[in-house]
Amino acid sequence: MTTTKGASEWSDIGKMKTEADGSFKRGASSFRSWIKTGTEFAPEKNRYHLYVSYACPWATRTLITRKLKGLEEIIPVSVVSPHMGEDGWPFANVDPFPDADVDPLYNSSHVKDLYFRADPNYTGRFTVPVLWDTKTHTIVNNESSEIIRMFNTEFNDLISPEKATIDIYPEAHRKEIDNINEWVYDTVNNGVYKAGFASTQEAYEKAVYPLFVSLDRLEKMLAGKDYLVGNTLTEADIRLFVTIIRFDPVYVGHFKCNIRDIRSGYPAIHTWLRKLYWNNSVFKDTTNFEHIKVHYYWSQTKVNPTRVVAVGPDPDIKPLNAA
Ligand SMILES: N[C@@H](CCC(=O)N[C@@H](CS)C(=O)NCC(=O)O)C(=O)O
């Protein structure tokens, strides 16, 4: 599907549009339907398709949860190229980047084509992740925090009992998870973006100091612990992981989050990160450092006009037994 509208007309991220005071505000996602048995969007094998970028932390939440819940055979996935340019996220047919895919459903050129296929009058941002319904040819949901909740519960009848019992949002810990999610989202997940996209010194400092206050708080919470909540893997870990894994390779330099880095400044967070990455293939297999680095340094030209991609740190993540 071709359109005359360019993604950059609406793209906050692409253009790093900031408010009058130089701060960055993330807009709300616009497709918010729910997959549920007995509804228009019933859970079915091979009915839904997930479009992601390996670069995007929000999309990676959904990739991690899909794999953790054993949904690979139920919900196919397509990965875009990390070169998010004027037309937004391209597929491999227009930008054949290693490990990027073509769109197997419509052979779209860009993710924006899917948005216009779902709604020809769409005026929002063309973001990933996109959870697509092949039956009604529309976007079910493009909000990662909701997609991971659906993956957690709504397909349990279609997967093995072993995978169905995995629960990343257990009833007993919901309050604690919700509470952590709230401040981690604001000051850490989105905090790095607020620091990186700030166009005034004041807006930058208003984001970067609270970010490190939260990292200090997380460091205390994770001392001697493998997980944030209740000694079990929950969505609080998944939501934090996707930001921390990008921290030293991208956010320290590109987003100026450089009061400390994770590997030398936060031993407990560093151990938690490496245990997830090296001991659980779900995390390692959904992390692609090449896509991550190329995307941020290449796409965000207001932050990095030369598009030169920083090569370090070496290694991207240290082994578990390193100091
Ligand atoms: N609220 C969304 C945010 C997703 C998001 O911002 N994705 C970024 C990539 S990291 C994107 O696709 N941006 C494209 C654009 O703004 O044009 C979610 O969590 O799912």
Ligand as a Chemical Component Dictionary entry (heavy atoms), coordinates in Angstrom:
data_LIG
# 
_chem_comp.id                   LIG 
_chem_comp.type                 NON-POLYMER 
_chem_comp.pdbx_formal_charge   0 
_chem_comp.three_letter_code    LIG 
# 
loop_
_chem_comp_atom.comp_id 
_chem_comp_atom.atom_id 
_chem_comp_atom.alt_atom_id 
_chem_comp_atom.type_symbol 
_chem_comp_atom.charge 
_chem_comp_atom.model_Cartn_x 
_chem_comp_atom.model_Cartn_y 
_chem_comp_atom.model_Cartn_z 
_chem_comp_atom.pdbx_ordinal 
LIG N1  N1  N 0 3.522  3.201 23.837 1  
LIG C1  C1  C 0 4.171  2.475 22.878 2  
LIG C2  C2  C 0 5.453  3.176 22.456 3  
LIG C3  C3  C 0 6.112  2.521 21.300 4  
LIG C4  C4  C 0 7.175  3.426 20.679 5  
LIG O1  O1  O 0 7.333  4.601 21.023 6  
LIG N2  N2  N 0 7.927  2.866 19.684 7  
LIG C5  C5  C 0 8.921  3.656 18.977 8  
LIG C6  C6  C 0 10.219 2.914 18.807 9  
LIG S1  S1  S 0 11.144 2.656 20.278 10 
LIG C7  C7  C 0 8.459  3.916 17.554 11 
LIG O2  O2  O 0 8.033  3.015 16.858 12 
LIG N3  N3  N 0 8.535  5.171 17.082 13 
LIG C8  C8  C 0 8.191  5.527 15.757 14 
LIG C9  C9  C 0 7.739  6.953 15.622 15 
LIG O3  O3  O 0 7.584  7.635 16.625 16 
LIG O4  O4  O 0 7.550  7.372 14.486 17 
LIG C10 C10 C 0 4.409  1.082 23.416 18 
LIG O5  O5  O 0 4.929  0.939 24.536 19 
LIG O6  O6  O 0 4.058  0.140 22.741 20 
# 
loop_
_chem_comp_bond.comp_id 
_chem_comp_bond.atom_id_1 
_chem_comp_bond.atom_id_2 
_chem_comp_bond.value_order 
_chem_comp_bond.pdbx_ordinal 
LIG N1  C1  SING 1  
LIG C1  C2  SING 2  
LIG C1  C10 SING 3  
LIG C2  C3  SING 4  
LIG C3  C4  SING 5  
LIG C4  O1  DOUB 6  
LIG C4  N2  SING 7  
LIG N2  C5  SING 8  
LIG C5  C6  SING 9  
LIG C5  C7  SING 10 
LIG C6  S1  SING 11 
LIG C7  O2  DOUB 12 
LIG C7  N3  SING 13 
LIG N3  C8  SING 14 
LIG C8  C9  SING 15 
LIG C9  O3  DOUB 16 
LIG C9  O4  SING 17 
LIG C10 O5  DOUB 18 
LIG C10 O6  SING 19 
# 
